[in-house]
Amino acid sequence: MDYAKEFLEKIHEDLLKTRMLEEKLVETYAEGKVPGHIHSGVGQEASYVGVLATRKPGDYFKIGHRVIAATCILGNPLDSFFGECLAKKTGNAGGRGGVNHTGRLQDGVLGMSGTLGCDAGISVGAALTIEANGTDNVSYFFVGDGAANRGPVSEAMTLAADWKLPVVFVCINNGYGISTPTTFSSPVPNVLADRAVGYGMPSVVVDGTDVLAAYEAAKKMVEYTRAGNGPSVIECKCYRWRGHFEGDQCPYRDGTVTEQEIAERDCLKNFEQVLADSGVMTAEQFAKMRADFDQEMNESIERTLVAPEMTADEIYDYLYV
Ligand SMILES: Cc1ncc(C[n+]2csc(CCOP(=O)(O)OP(=O)(O)O)c2C)c(N)n1
């Protein structure tokens, strides 16, 4: 493979940690420790990790409600991640926001709006900041195939294209918006990429379960946008392994397809196979990394469980009236 060993090791580390964090959230939620509910991103990690491998300091990010562990590879420490997920004062938002609000401004992660799609405008605003500062940074906007159909996304794409702003629109197309298949909600199979030409943007469609393919596809678009040519679109095709929420029995889809996806398109397992076959890493290294990170996560969760919750008085801090 034509990549530096360190680069492949870093991609693997990000992929493994994202997977393990997403799995740990499922486990912690099942134990009743997470207030509210979670949207598991297990199985979709390579779409984020591959695209985000093109990042550089000073970039901005809008992460979606699934694969929230991506904020950790962007710099969020485990204690503030689990703190927010478990609604503790140690969380990114002091436990006010919960699982969907693990962003940190100092990492360029601009938080997330529960009103899906509206974040597109914030990403365009961040791109305007980049332009004003005269750097070659970009603003990444991640959106699901369902939310990509919303008006605010279209408006943001129109403005970004008109003003040639450095936004990289990334559609994580996992085939469903809750129980609605993409084939019901979009007349075209590639929800954002097939529409990109109408906004005057280049686009790529990639297998989002192949981390290196996602990286290569993203690199083309990100380089185009960093060079001052305006926004671009990346569409990562993947599959949502779990239900929309934990406990969703998924009566709207064929379970054998899910089983097949898990068996054949496991982004982590497949990448580890590639690394082992090419002699870059060994099964022993994978096992050790797993054991070490599992311990790190468990220790963080132990600390989080005994961390304080905010008091009733503090709930209203930071609210504008
Ligand atoms: C404007 C808005 N409408 C509806 C919802 C409720 N909702 C939460 S997640 C979701 C599904 C979104 O599907 P998609 O964008 O494909 O992302 P996925 O859940 O598949 O990752 C919906 C409809 C919302 N949060 N915001």
The ligand as an ORCA input file, in Angstrom:
! r2SCAN-3c Opt
* xyz 1 1
  C     -36.030     19.070     11.708
  C     -36.122     17.731     12.395
  N     -37.096     16.866     12.014
  C     -37.183     15.665     12.624
  C     -36.304     15.311     13.611
  C     -36.431     13.966     14.289
  N     -35.370     13.064     13.833
  C     -34.317     12.797     14.598
  S     -33.219     11.765     13.840
  C     -34.182     11.667     12.467
  C     -33.751     10.823     11.294
  C     -32.749     11.499     10.471
  O     -32.352     10.635      9.429
  P     -30.991     10.856      8.693
  O     -30.777     12.292      8.447
  O     -30.970      9.956      7.525
  O     -29.893     10.415      9.759
  P     -29.718      9.002     10.471
  O     -30.611      9.015     11.674
  O     -30.085      7.949      9.501
  O     -28.290      8.945     10.865
  C     -35.345     12.432     12.609
  C     -36.397     12.530     11.588
  C     -35.324     16.247     13.994
  N     -34.435     15.981     14.962
  N     -35.241     17.426     13.359
*
